[in-house]
């Protein structure tokens, strides 16, 4: 029978960066179908996403659950709002000749990972 954990829900910040990187590197990237299907190593995918993870942690929209006894992360919800022009590596996908209508071009990233 599995052990019942008492959880604490927290807003994740850059202070949680190392814990989040460890958690995602252990529980998300090695199991992600899109990464496995693309024949990309979990480490390479994590390195590509580091900038986005940092932006999620500074947004104030990411949350996590910590085991109260161990303080280990057991779940994360990575989220942020951004405009297309905030993402450098997506510049090819958008025409920079005119102004962006930021109201219509806002996007929200959302990744939920549970141990």
Backbone atoms as SQL, in Angstrom:
CREATE TABLE atoms (id INTEGER PRIMARY KEY, chain TEXT, resi INTEGER, resn TEXT, atom TEXT, x REAL, y REAL, z REAL);
INSERT INTO atoms VALUES
  (1, 'A', 1, 'UNK', 'N', 0.842, -1.169, 0.000),
  (2, 'A', 1, 'UNK', 'CA', 0.000, 0.000, 0.000),
  (3, 'A', 1, 'UNK', 'C', 0.893, 1.240, 0.000),
  (4, 'A', 2, 'UNK', 'N', 0.519, 2.232, -0.777),
  (5, 'A', 2, 'UNK', 'CA', 1.364, 3.419, -0.853),
  (6, 'A', 2, 'UNK', 'C', 1.182, 4.302, 0.377),
  (7, 'A', 3, 'UNK', 'N', 2.224, 5.007, 0.647),
  (8, 'A', 3, 'UNK', 'CA', 2.261, 5.887, 1.809),
  (9, 'A', 3, 'UNK', 'C', 1.534, 7.196, 1.499),
  (10, 'A', 4, 'UNK', 'N', 0.772, 7.705, 2.432),
  (11, 'A', 4, 'UNK', 'CA', 0.071, 8.970, 2.264),
  (12, 'A', 4, 'UNK', 'C', 1.039, 10.099, 2.597),
  (13, 'A', 5, 'UNK', 'N', 1.157, 11.042, 1.688),
  (14, 'A', 5, 'UNK', 'CA', 2.046, 12.181, 1.896),
  (15, 'A', 5, 'UNK', 'C', 1.242, 13.414, 2.267),
  (16, 'A', 6, 'UNK', 'N', 1.786, 14.191, 3.164),
  (17, 'A', 6, 'UNK', 'CA', 1.204, 15.488, 3.454),
  (18, 'A', 6, 'UNK', 'C', 1.941, 16.488, 2.573),
  (19, 'A', 7, 'UNK', 'N', 1.188, 17.235, 1.755),
  (20, 'A', 7, 'UNK', 'CA', 1.781, 18.122, 0.771),
  (21, 'A', 7, 'UNK', 'C', 1.612, 19.582, 1.132),
  (22, 'A', 8, 'UNK', 'N', 2.548, 20.374, 0.672),
  (23, 'A', 8, 'UNK', 'CA', 2.477, 21.821, 0.789),
  (24, 'A', 8, 'UNK', 'C', 2.541, 22.378, -0.631),
  (25, 'A', 9, 'UNK', 'N', 1.602, 23.240, -1.003),
  (26, 'A', 9, 'UNK', 'CA', 1.563, 23.830, -2.336),
  (27, 'A', 9, 'UNK', 'C', 2.239, 25.188, -2.287),
  (28, 'A', 10, 'UNK', 'N', 3.145, 25.430, -3.251),
  (29, 'A', 10, 'UNK', 'CA', 3.962, 26.640, -3.229),
  (30, 'A', 10, 'UNK', 'C', 3.998, 27.283, -4.610),
  (31, 'A', 11, 'UNK', 'N', 4.215, 28.587, -4.622),
  (32, 'A', 11, 'UNK', 'CA', 4.515, 29.293, -5.862),
  (33, 'A', 11, 'UNK', 'C', 6.010, 29.100, -6.105),
  (34, 'A', 12, 'UNK', 'N', 6.353, 28.626, -7.295),
  (35, 'A', 12, 'UNK', 'CA', 7.752, 28.373, -7.616),
  (36, 'A', 12, 'UNK', 'C', 8.419, 29.652, -8.114),
  (37, 'A', 13, 'UNK', 'N', 9.637, 29.888, -7.653),
  (38, 'A', 13, 'UNK', 'CA', 10.419, 31.060, -8.056),
  (39, 'A', 13, 'UNK', 'C', 11.810, 30.594, -8.471),
  (40, 'A', 14, 'UNK', 'N', 12.664, 31.535, -8.811),
  (41, 'A', 14, 'UNK', 'CA', 14.041, 31.192, -9.182),
  (42, 'A', 14, 'UNK', 'C', 14.782, 30.547, -8.012),
  (43, 'A', 15, 'UNK', 'N', 14.339, 30.756, -6.795),
  (44, 'A', 15, 'UNK', 'CA', 14.946, 30.071, -5.647),
  (45, 'A', 15, 'UNK', 'C', 14.738, 28.560, -5.734),
  (46, 'A', 16, 'UNK', 'N', 13.729, 28.129, -6.470),
  (47, 'A', 16, 'UNK', 'CA', 13.427, 26.707, -6.643),
  (48, 'A', 16, 'UNK', 'C', 14.057, 26.126, -7.905),
  (49, 'A', 17, 'UNK', 'N', 14.848, 26.907, -8.614),
  (50, 'A', 17, 'UNK', 'CA', 15.387, 26.519, -9.923),
  (51, 'A', 17, 'UNK', 'C', 16.071, 25.152, -9.900),
  (52, 'A', 18, 'UNK', 'N', 17.007, 24.936, -9.005),
  (53, 'A', 18, 'UNK', 'CA', 17.739, 23.659, -8.976),
  (54, 'A', 18, 'UNK', 'C', 16.812, 22.481, -8.710),
  (55, 'A', 19, 'UNK', 'N', 15.861, 22.662, -7.804),
  (56, 'A', 19, 'UNK', 'CA', 14.896, 21.595, -7.518),
  (57, 'A', 19, 'UNK', 'C', 14.024, 21.298, -8.736),
  (58, 'A', 20, 'UNK', 'N', 13.599, 22.354, -9.429),
  (59, 'A', 20, 'UNK', 'CA', 12.744, 22.185, -10.610),
  (60, 'A', 20, 'UNK', 'C', 13.517, 21.485, -11.735),
  (61, 'A', 21, 'UNK', 'N', 14.755, 21.904, -11.962),
  (62, 'A', 21, 'UNK', 'CA', 15.578, 21.277, -13.001),
  (63, 'A', 21, 'UNK', 'C', 15.779, 19.795, -12.679),
  (64, 'A', 22, 'UNK', 'N', 16.089, 19.488, -11.435),
  (65, 'A', 22, 'UNK', 'CA', 16.262, 18.092, -11.029),
  (66, 'A', 22, 'UNK', 'C', 14.960, 17.307, -11.224),
  (67, 'A', 23, 'UNK', 'N', 13.836, 17.881, -10.788),
  (68, 'A', 23, 'UNK', 'CA', 12.540, 17.205, -10.895),
  (69, 'A', 23, 'UNK', 'C', 12.176, 16.944, -12.352),
  (70, 'A', 24, 'UNK', 'N', 12.276, 17.975, -13.200),
  (71, 'A', 24, 'UNK', 'CA', 11.928, 17.801, -14.614),
  (72, 'A', 24, 'UNK', 'C', 12.892, 16.843, -15.308),
  (73, 'A', 25, 'UNK', 'N', 14.170, 16.922, -14.953),
  (74, 'A', 25, 'UNK', 'CA', 15.157, 16.025, -15.541),
  (75, 'A', 25, 'UNK', 'C', 14.949, 14.575, -15.145),
  (76, 'A', 26, 'UNK', 'N', 14.326, 14.355, -14.004),
  (77, 'A', 26, 'UNK', 'CA', 14.078, 12.996, -13.514),
  (78, 'A', 26, 'UNK', 'C', 12.727, 12.447, -13.958),
  (79, 'A', 27, 'UNK', 'N', 11.679, 13.274, -13.902),
  (80, 'A', 27, 'UNK', 'CA', 10.318, 12.768, -14.097),
  (81, 'A', 27, 'UNK', 'C', 9.637, 13.190, -15.397),
  (82, 'A', 28, 'UNK', 'N', 10.088, 14.252, -16.049),
  (83, 'A', 28, 'UNK', 'CA', 9.412, 14.702, -17.262),
  (84, 'A', 28, 'UNK', 'C', 10.187, 14.344, -18.525),
  (85, 'A', 29, 'UNK', 'N', 11.377, 14.855, -18.664),
  (86, 'A', 29, 'UNK', 'CA', 12.119, 14.692, -19.920),
  (87, 'A', 29, 'UNK', 'C', 12.395, 13.231, -20.297),
  (88, 'A', 30, 'UNK', 'N', 12.762, 12.353, -19.367),
  (89, 'A', 30, 'UNK', 'CA', 12.996, 10.960, -19.772),
  (90, 'A', 30, 'UNK', 'C', 11.728, 10.214, -20.188),
  (91, 'A', 31, 'UNK', 'N', 10.547, 10.742, -19.840),
  (92, 'A', 31, 'UNK', 'CA', 9.281, 10.053, -20.120),
  (93, 'A', 31, 'UNK', 'C', 8.432, 10.738, -21.181),
  (94, 'A', 32, 'UNK', 'N', 8.863, 11.892, -21.662),
  (95, 'A', 32, 'UNK', 'CA', 8.063, 12.680, -22.598),
  (96, 'A', 32, 'UNK', 'C', 8.021, 12.016, -23.970),
  (97, 'A', 33, 'UNK', 'N', 6.821, 11.707, -24.436),
  (98, 'A', 33, 'UNK', 'CA', 6.663, 11.060, -25.749),
  (99, 'A', 33, 'UNK', 'C', 7.195, 11.926, -26.881),
  (100, 'A', 34, 'UNK', 'N', 7.011, 13.245, -26.788),
  (101, 'A', 34, 'UNK', 'CA', 7.491, 14.111, -27.867),
  (102, 'A', 34, 'UNK', 'C', 9.015, 14.117, -27.938),
  (103, 'A', 35, 'UNK', 'N', 9.679, 14.018, -26.807),
  (104, 'A', 35, 'UNK', 'CA', 11.147, 13.978, -26.790),
  (105, 'A', 35, 'UNK', 'C', 11.634, 12.613, -27.270),
  (106, 'A', 36, 'UNK', 'N', 11.031, 11.566, -26.757),
  (107, 'A', 36, 'UNK', 'CA', 11.421, 10.218, -27.173),
  (108, 'A', 36, 'UNK', 'C', 11.152, 10.006, -28.656),
  (109, 'A', 37, 'UNK', 'N', 10.010, 10.498, -29.138),
  (110, 'A', 37, 'UNK', 'CA', 9.652, 10.345, -30.548),
  (111, 'A', 37, 'UNK', 'C', 10.554, 11.125, -31.483),
  (112, 'A', 38, 'UNK', 'N', 11.126, 12.209, -30.985),
  (113, 'A', 38, 'UNK', 'CA', 12.015, 13.028, -31.802),
  (114, 'A', 38, 'UNK', 'C', 13.458, 12.531, -31.745),
  (115, 'A', 39, 'UNK', 'N', 13.671, 11.438, -31.033),
  (116, 'A', 39, 'UNK', 'CA', 15.015, 10.878, -30.853),
  (117, 'A', 39, 'UNK', 'C', 15.978, 11.895, -30.264),
  (118, 'A', 40, 'UNK', 'N', 15.472, 12.711, -29.383),
  (119, 'A', 40, 'UNK', 'CA', 16.267, 13.733, -28.706),
  (120, 'A', 40, 'UNK', 'C', 16.579, 13.215, -27.306),
  (121, 'A', 41, 'UNK', 'N', 17.788, 13.445, -26.841),
  (122, 'A', 41, 'UNK', 'CA', 18.112, 12.991, -25.489),
  (123, 'A', 41, 'UNK', 'C', 17.409, 13.885, -24.477),
  (124, 'A', 42, 'UNK', 'N', 17.026, 13.346, -23.336),
  (125, 'A', 42, 'UNK', 'CA', 16.399, 14.167, -22.298),
  (126, 'A', 42, 'UNK', 'C', 17.289, 15.339, -21.875),
  (127, 'A', 43, 'UNK', 'N', 18.591, 15.116, -21.813),
  (128, 'A', 43, 'UNK', 'CA', 19.518, 16.175, -21.409),
  (129, 'A', 43, 'UNK', 'C', 19.541, 17.310, -22.428),
  (130, 'A', 44, 'UNK', 'N', 19.545, 16.958, -23.712),
  (131, 'A', 44, 'UNK', 'CA', 19.549, 17.977, -24.763),
  (132, 'A', 44, 'UNK', 'C', 18.250, 18.778, -24.741),
  (133, 'A', 45, 'UNK', 'N', 17.128, 18.104, -24.564),
  (134, 'A', 45, 'UNK', 'CA', 15.833, 18.793, -24.507),
  (135, 'A', 45, 'UNK', 'C', 15.771, 19.727, -23.305),
  (136, 'A', 46, 'UNK', 'N', 16.265, 19.280, -22.171),
  (137, 'A', 46, 'UNK', 'CA', 16.282, 20.117, -20.973),
  (138, 'A', 46, 'UNK', 'C', 17.135, 21.355, -21.211),
  (139, 'A', 47, 'UNK', 'N', 18.290, 21.192, -21.849),
  (140, 'A', 47, 'UNK', 'CA', 19.160, 22.341, -22.137),
  (141, 'A', 47, 'UNK', 'C', 18.482, 23.351, -23.051),
  (142, 'A', 48, 'UNK', 'N', 17.711, 22.876, -23.999),
  (143, 'A', 48, 'UNK', 'CA', 16.974, 23.769, -24.898),
  (144, 'A', 48, 'UNK', 'C', 15.920, 24.559, -24.124),
  (145, 'A', 49, 'UNK', 'N', 15.297, 23.927, -23.140),
  (146, 'A', 49, 'UNK', 'CA', 14.183, 24.544, -22.412),
  (147, 'A', 49, 'UNK', 'C', 14.584, 25.369, -21.196),
  (148, 'A', 50, 'UNK', 'N', 15.862, 25.431, -20.860),
  (149, 'A', 50, 'UNK', 'CA', 16.285, 26.136, -19.642),
  (150, 'A', 50, 'UNK', 'C', 15.789, 27.573, -19.623),
  (151, 'A', 51, 'UNK', 'N', 15.905, 28.284, -20.741),
  (152, 'A', 51, 'UNK', 'CA', 15.454, 29.685, -20.797),
  (153, 'A', 51, 'UNK', 'C', 13.950, 29.788, -20.496),
  (154, 'A', 52, 'UNK', 'N', 13.177, 28.870, -21.060),
  (155, 'A', 52, 'UNK', 'CA', 11.729, 28.889, -20.841),
  (156, 'A', 52, 'UNK', 'C', 11.383, 28.538, -19.391),
  (157, 'A', 53, 'UNK', 'N', 12.130, 27.617, -18.810),
  (158, 'A', 53, 'UNK', 'CA', 11.919, 27.260, -17.406),
  (159, 'A', 53, 'UNK', 'C', 12.192, 28.469, -16.520),
  (160, 'A', 54, 'UNK', 'N', 13.271, 29.184, -16.794),
  (161, 'A', 54, 'UNK', 'CA', 13.593, 30.384, -16.019),
  (162, 'A', 54, 'UNK', 'C', 12.496, 31.429, -16.143),
  (163, 'A', 55, 'UNK', 'N', 11.973, 31.613, -17.351),
  (164, 'A', 55, 'UNK', 'CA', 10.890, 32.584, -17.545),
  (165, 'A', 55, 'UNK', 'C', 9.626, 32.160, -16.798),
  (166, 'A', 56, 'UNK', 'N', 9.353, 30.857, -16.775),
  (167, 'A', 56, 'UNK', 'CA', 8.198, 30.364, -16.018),
  (168, 'A', 56, 'UNK', 'C', 8.374, 30.637, -14.526),
  (169, 'A', 57, 'UNK', 'N', 9.586, 30.427, -14.030),
  (170, 'A', 57, 'UNK', 'CA', 9.826, 30.620, -12.596),
  (171, 'A', 57, 'UNK', 'C', 9.777, 32.101, -12.204),
  (172, 'A', 58, 'UNK', 'N', 10.135, 32.997, -13.105),
  (173, 'A', 58, 'UNK', 'CA', 10.083, 34.422, -12.785),
  (174, 'A', 58, 'UNK', 'C', 8.703, 35.023, -13.017),
  (175, 'A', 59, 'UNK', 'N', 7.808, 34.283, -13.668),
  (176, 'A', 59, 'UNK', 'CA', 6.481, 34.815, -13.994),
  (177, 'A', 59, 'UNK', 'C', 5.547, 34.901, -12.790),
  (178, 'A', 60, 'UNK', 'N', 5.798, 34.085, -11.772),
  (179, 'A', 60, 'UNK', 'CA', 4.885, 34.036, -10.633),
  (180, 'A', 60, 'UNK', 'C', 3.664, 33.172, -10.883),
  (181, 'A', 61, 'UNK', 'N', 3.613, 32.482, -12.029),
  (182, 'A', 61, 'UNK', 'CA', 2.456, 31.654, -12.368),
  (183, 'A', 61, 'UNK', 'C', 2.702, 30.164, -12.172),
  (184, 'A', 62, 'UNK', 'N', 3.942, 29.775, -11.890),
  (185, 'A', 62, 'UNK', 'CA', 4.266, 28.358, -11.734),
  (186, 'A', 62, 'UNK', 'C', 4.078, 27.938, -10.284),
  (187, 'A', 63, 'UNK', 'N', 3.541, 26.740, -10.105),
  (188, 'A', 63, 'UNK', 'CA', 3.307, 26.236, -8.756),
  (189, 'A', 63, 'UNK', 'C', 3.868, 24.832, -8.626),
  (190, 'A', 64, 'UNK', 'N', 4.059, 24.426, -7.389),
  (191, 'A', 64, 'UNK', 'CA', 4.568, 23.092, -7.136),
  (192, 'A', 64, 'UNK', 'C', 3.976, 22.533, -5.866),
  (193, 'A', 65, 'UNK', 'N', 4.152, 21.246, -5.686),
  (194, 'A', 65, 'UNK', 'CA', 3.756, 20.577, -4.450),
  (195, 'A', 65, 'UNK', 'C', 5.010, 19.950, -3.860),
  (196, 'A', 66, 'UNK', 'N', 5.237, 20.195, -2.586),
  (197, 'A', 66, 'UNK', 'CA', 6.380, 19.636, -1.878),
  (198, 'A', 66, 'UNK', 'C', 5.883, 18.686, -0.800),
  (199, 'A', 67, 'UNK', 'N', 6.580, 17.589, -0.644),
  (200, 'A', 67, 'UNK', 'CA', 6.334, 16.668, 0.456),
  (201, 'A', 67, 'UNK', 'C', 6.755, 17.404, 1.735),
  (202, 'A', 68, 'UNK', 'N', 5.842, 17.558, 2.685),
  (203, 'A', 68, 'UNK', 'CA', 6.161, 18.315, 3.907),
  (204, 'A', 68, 'UNK', 'C', 7.283, 17.674, 4.708),
  (205, 'A', 69, 'UNK', 'N', 7.368, 16.354, 4.697),
  (206, 'A', 69, 'UNK', 'CA', 8.379, 15.669, 5.499),
  (207, 'A', 69, 'UNK', 'C', 9.774, 15.811, 4.895),
  (208, 'A', 70, 'UNK', 'N', 9.893, 15.688, 3.573),
  (209, 'A', 70, 'UNK', 'CA', 11.209, 15.693, 2.929),
  (210, 'A', 70, 'UNK', 'C', 11.541, 17.010, 2.241),
  (211, 'A', 71, 'UNK', 'N', 10.533, 17.846, 1.980),
  (212, 'A', 71, 'UNK', 'CA', 10.658, 19.106, 1.239),
  (213, 'A', 71, 'UNK', 'C', 10.968, 18.875, -0.242),
  (214, 'A', 72, 'UNK', 'N', 10.893, 17.625, -0.707),
  (215, 'A', 72, 'UNK', 'CA', 11.133, 17.312, -2.110),
  (216, 'A', 72, 'UNK', 'C', 9.920, 17.702, -2.948),
  (217, 'A', 73, 'UNK', 'N', 10.163, 18.189, -4.166),
  (218, 'A', 73, 'UNK', 'CA', 9.072, 18.441, -5.096),
  (219, 'A', 73, 'UNK', 'C', 8.456, 17.113, -5.518),
  (220, 'A', 74, 'UNK', 'N', 7.142, 17.058, -5.542),
  (221, 'A', 74, 'UNK', 'CA', 6.440, 15.863, -6.012),
  (222, 'A', 74, 'UNK', 'C', 5.529, 16.183, -7.199),
  (223, 'A', 75, 'UNK', 'N', 5.368, 17.464, -7.511),
  (224, 'A', 75, 'UNK', 'CA', 4.584, 17.883, -8.673),
  (225, 'A', 75, 'UNK', 'C', 4.941, 19.322, -9.023),
  (226, 'A', 76, 'UNK', 'N', 4.898, 19.636, -10.313),
  (227, 'A', 76, 'UNK', 'CA', 5.094, 21.020, -10.749),
  (228, 'A', 76, 'UNK', 'C', 4.079, 21.352, -11.834),
  (229, 'A', 77, 'UNK', 'N', 3.688, 22.590, -11.869),
  (230, 'A', 77, 'UNK', 'CA', 2.873, 23.148, -12.934),
  (231, 'A', 77, 'UNK', 'C', 3.649, 24.365, -13.411),
  (232, 'A', 78, 'UNK', 'N', 4.280, 24.247, -14.568),
  (233, 'A', 78, 'UNK', 'CA', 5.084, 25.335, -15.121),
  (234, 'A', 78, 'UNK', 'C', 4.203, 26.154, -16.045),
  (235, 'A', 79, 'UNK', 'N', 4.078, 27.433, -15.777),
  (236, 'A', 79, 'UNK', 'CA', 3.201, 28.270, -16.589),
  (237, 'A', 79, 'UNK', 'C', 3.755, 29.684, -16.675),
  (238, 'A', 80, 'UNK', 'N', 3.429, 30.336, -17.779),
  (239, 'A', 80, 'UNK', 'CA', 3.739, 31.758, -17.939),
  (240, 'A', 80, 'UNK', 'C', 2.956, 32.297, -19.113),
  (241, 'A', 81, 'UNK', 'N', 2.717, 33.573, -19.102),
  (242, 'A', 81, 'UNK', 'CA', 2.143, 34.270, -20.249),
  (243, 'A', 81, 'UNK', 'C', 3.293, 34.947, -20.965),
  (244, 'A', 82, 'UNK', 'N', 3.262, 34.964, -22.289),
  (245, 'A', 82, 'UNK', 'CA', 4.284, 35.677, -23.026),
  (246, 'A', 82, 'UNK', 'C', 3.733, 36.111, -24.359),
  (247, 'A', 83, 'UNK', 'N', 4.447, 37.062, -24.960),
  (248, 'A', 83, 'UNK', 'CA', 4.118, 37.505, -26.295),
  (249, 'A', 83, 'UNK', 'C', 5.087, 36.835, -27.246),
  (250, 'A', 84, 'UNK', 'N', 4.676, 36.652, -28.482),
  (251, 'A', 84, 'UNK', 'CA', 5.540, 36.007, -29.470),
  (252, 'A', 84, 'UNK', 'C', 6.930, 36.629, -29.489),
  (253, 'A', 85, 'UNK', 'N', 7.011, 37.936, -29.393),
  (254, 'A', 85, 'UNK', 'CA', 8.318, 38.597, -29.518),
  (255, 'A', 85, 'UNK', 'C', 9.219, 38.344, -28.320),
  (256, 'A', 86, 'UNK', 'N', 8.687, 37.749, -27.227),
  (257, 'A', 86, 'UNK', 'CA', 9.505, 37.423, -26.067),
  (258, 'A', 86, 'UNK', 'C', 10.389, 36.209, -26.294),
  (259, 'A', 87, 'UNK', 'N', 10.101, 35.407, -27.301),
  (260, 'A', 87, 'UNK', 'CA', 10.811, 34.154, -27.507),
  (261, 'A', 87, 'UNK', 'C', 11.745, 34.295, -28.694),
  (262, 'A', 88, 'UNK', 'N', 13.044, 34.359, -28.437),
  (263, 'A', 88, 'UNK', 'CA', 14.038, 34.581, -29.479),
  (264, 'A', 88, 'UNK', 'C', 14.042, 33.490, -30.536),
  (265, 'A', 89, 'UNK', 'N', 13.947, 32.214, -30.124),
  (266, 'A', 89, 'UNK', 'CA', 14.081, 31.135, -31.089),
  (267, 'A', 89, 'UNK', 'C', 12.824, 30.918, -31.921),
  (268, 'A', 90, 'UNK', 'N', 11.773, 31.681, -31.722),
  (269, 'A', 90, 'UNK', 'CA', 10.569, 31.591, -32.555),
  (270, 'A', 90, 'UNK', 'C', 10.494, 32.739, -33.554),
  (271, 'A', 91, 'UNK', 'N', 11.550, 33.552, -33.666),
  (272, 'A', 91, 'UNK', 'CA', 11.499, 34.726, -34.528),
  (273, 'A', 91, 'UNK', 'C', 11.218, 34.377, -35.977),
  (274, 'A', 92, 'UNK', 'N', 11.686, 33.240, -36.462),
  (275, 'A', 92, 'UNK', 'CA', 11.465, 32.857, -37.852),
  (276, 'A', 92, 'UNK', 'C', 10.006, 32.608, -38.152),
  (277, 'A', 93, 'UNK', 'N', 9.233, 32.284, -37.137),
  (278, 'A', 93, 'UNK', 'CA', 7.838, 31.921, -37.349),
  (279, 'A', 93, 'UNK', 'C', 6.922, 33.135, -37.475),
  (280, 'A', 94, 'UNK', 'N', 7.457, 34.338, -37.209),
  (281, 'A', 94, 'UNK', 'CA', 6.599, 35.527, -37.203),
  (282, 'A', 94, 'UNK', 'C', 7.231, 36.635, -38.025),
  (283, 'A', 95, 'UNK', 'N', 6.395, 37.356, -38.736),
  (284, 'A', 95, 'UNK', 'CA', 6.855, 38.460, -39.561),
  (285, 'A', 95, 'UNK', 'C', 7.158, 39.653, -38.678),
  (286, 'A', 96, 'UNK', 'N', 8.388, 40.155, -38.730),
  (287, 'A', 96, 'UNK', 'CA', 8.775, 41.293, -37.898),
  (288, 'A', 96, 'UNK', 'C', 8.623, 42.621, -38.623),
  (289, 'A', 97, 'UNK', 'N', 7.969, 42.628, -39.793),
  (290, 'A', 97, 'UNK', 'CA', 7.831, 43.858, -40.561),
  (291, 'A', 97, 'UNK', 'C', 6.810, 44.819, -39.970),
  (292, 'A', 98, 'UNK', 'N', 5.899, 44.334, -39.185),
  (293, 'A', 98, 'UNK', 'CA', 4.861, 45.205, -38.652),
  (294, 'A', 98, 'UNK', 'C', 4.728, 45.056, -37.159),
  (295, 'A', 99, 'UNK', 'N', 3.919, 45.899, -36.551),
  (296, 'A', 99, 'UNK', 'CA', 3.731, 45.811, -35.092),
  (297, 'A', 99, 'UNK', 'C', 2.959, 44.550, -34.716),
  (298, 'A', 100, 'UNK', 'N', 3.224, 44.052, -33.548),
  (299, 'A', 100, 'UNK', 'CA', 2.500, 42.896, -33.041),
  (300, 'A', 100, 'UNK', 'C', 1.257, 43.368, -32.300),
  (301, 'A', 101, 'UNK', 'N', 0.164, 42.695, -32.510),
  (302, 'A', 101, 'UNK', 'CA', -1.039, 42.974, -31.736),
  (303, 'A', 101, 'UNK', 'C', -0.968, 42.113, -30.490),
  (304, 'A', 102, 'UNK', 'N', -0.409, 42.676, -29.433),
  (305, 'A', 102, 'UNK', 'CA', -0.085, 41.880, -28.256),
  (306, 'A', 102, 'UNK', 'C', -1.316, 41.296, -27.581),
  (307, 'A', 103, 'UNK', 'N', -2.451, 41.950, -27.672),
  (308, 'A', 103, 'UNK', 'CA', -3.648, 41.409, -27.042),
  (309, 'A', 103, 'UNK', 'C', -4.026, 40.064, -27.660),
  (310, 'A', 104, 'UNK', 'N', -3.859, 39.939, -28.977),
  (311, 'A', 104, 'UNK', 'CA', -4.244, 38.727, -29.683),
  (312, 'A', 104, 'UNK', 'C', -3.138, 37.676, -29.718),
  (313, 'A', 105, 'UNK', 'N', -1.908, 38.085, -29.463),
  (314, 'A', 105, 'UNK', 'CA', -0.793, 37.166, -29.622),
  (315, 'A', 105, 'UNK', 'C', -0.244, 36.661, -28.294),
  (316, 'A', 106, 'UNK', 'N', -0.942, 36.872, -27.205),
  (317, 'A', 106, 'UNK', 'CA', -0.494, 36.320, -25.935),
  (318, 'A', 106, 'UNK', 'C', -0.750, 34.824, -25.906),
  (319, 'A', 107, 'UNK', 'N', 0.205, 34.112, -25.336),
  (320, 'A', 107, 'UNK', 'CA', 0.137, 32.663, -25.258),
  (321, 'A', 107, 'UNK', 'C', 0.443, 32.294, -23.819),
  (322, 'A', 108, 'UNK', 'N', -0.075, 31.188, -23.380),
  (323, 'A', 108, 'UNK', 'CA', 0.278, 30.682, -22.060),
  (324, 'A', 108, 'UNK', 'C', 0.845, 29.289, -22.200),
  (325, 'A', 109, 'UNK', 'N', 2.076, 29.110, -21.673),
  (326, 'A', 109, 'UNK', 'CA', 2.679, 27.774, -21.595),
  (327, 'A', 109, 'UNK', 'C', 2.112, 27.081, -20.363),
  (328, 'A', 110, 'UNK', 'N', 1.931, 25.806, -20.462),
  (329, 'A', 110, 'UNK', 'CA', 1.463, 25.045, -19.306),
  (330, 'A', 110, 'UNK', 'C', 1.977, 23.622, -19.404),
  (331, 'A', 111, 'UNK', 'N', 2.747, 23.219, -18.415),
  (332, 'A', 111, 'UNK', 'CA', 3.243, 21.845, -18.327),
  (333, 'A', 111, 'UNK', 'C', 2.989, 21.364, -16.919),
  (334, 'A', 112, 'UNK', 'N', 2.314, 20.232, -16.782),
  (335, 'A', 112, 'UNK', 'CA', 2.039, 19.658, -15.475),
  (336, 'A', 112, 'UNK', 'C', 2.779, 18.332, -15.377),
  (337, 'A', 113, 'UNK', 'N', 3.562, 18.169, -14.306),
  (338, 'A', 113, 'UNK', 'CA', 4.304, 16.935, -14.093),
  (339, 'A', 113, 'UNK', 'C', 4.060, 16.485, -12.675),
  (340, 'A', 114, 'UNK', 'N', 3.657, 15.235, -12.512),
  (341, 'A', 114, 'UNK', 'CA', 3.433, 14.652, -11.182),
  (342, 'A', 114, 'UNK', 'C', 4.305, 13.424, -11.052),
  (343, 'A', 115, 'UNK', 'N', 5.008, 13.347, -9.946),
  (344, 'A', 115, 'UNK', 'CA', 5.915, 12.226, -9.695),
  (345, 'A', 115, 'UNK', 'C', 5.176, 10.927, -9.636);
